[in-house]
Amino acid sequence: MRRRLRGERLRRDLWLLSSLIPDGARVLDLGCGHGSLLSHLIRERGCRGTGVEIDPDSVLAAIGRSVPVIELDIDVDLGDFADHSYDVVVLSRTLQAIQRPREVLWEMARIAPRVIVSMPNFAYWRNRLRLLFGNAPVSRDLPYEWYDSPNVHFGSLDDLEALFADLGLRVVRCLPLSAHNDRSFWPVRLRNWAAGAALYELAGQPKSGSDADAAGRAAADAAHVGGEGAVVRKSRRRGRV
């Protein structure tokens, strides 16, 4: 069934993602894009939300939805958020496009006790078939040609889950997704072959002793956003936004 958000459609995987977030939660959405998920959570679920986005056009679109948004670089600026300053941190289909996915996941688990991540599956059977015939994969979940893709990491779901385990993050729930962003009808155990992408709910304390550990302790204060539709730009002075 198609879901409507005040005259616009909420993407199907975002609808599934929103079902994992408790009513009234404090939500940090990293790479929030146009802010459609946070707009839904704020208006329909009573959540308090903050978006993080670096693209200027997306920031303006989020402001147009009355979504509080901060202009930050996810790769380097998450240390500005205090430990446990949110209930849930979301990273939807962005992990493959950032430079430091391990460090970003570590920071997310430091900022909130619940982490929700989704990522395209490079090992999806259609992608494997294209590679077998000598072509770079192009699909609904990986829609770009090799020469203009924003993606810099091409991992499988098995690779991603190994990274979770290495960081000490426990998979509470895994929802494999079809090529149409619906929940896949294939058994979960076949996800690395049959799912175009997957949605993960994670919990646990991140392991210390990594480069991310030092980065996570660098900031003294949490980010604070006041008022609906506010946008805060990164201060030149480290540790406060």
Summary of the structure (lengths in Angstrom):
residues: 241
radius of gyration: 17.5
end to end distance: 40.2
largest distance: 53.0
contacts: 773
relative contact order: 0.17
helix: 33%
strand: 20%
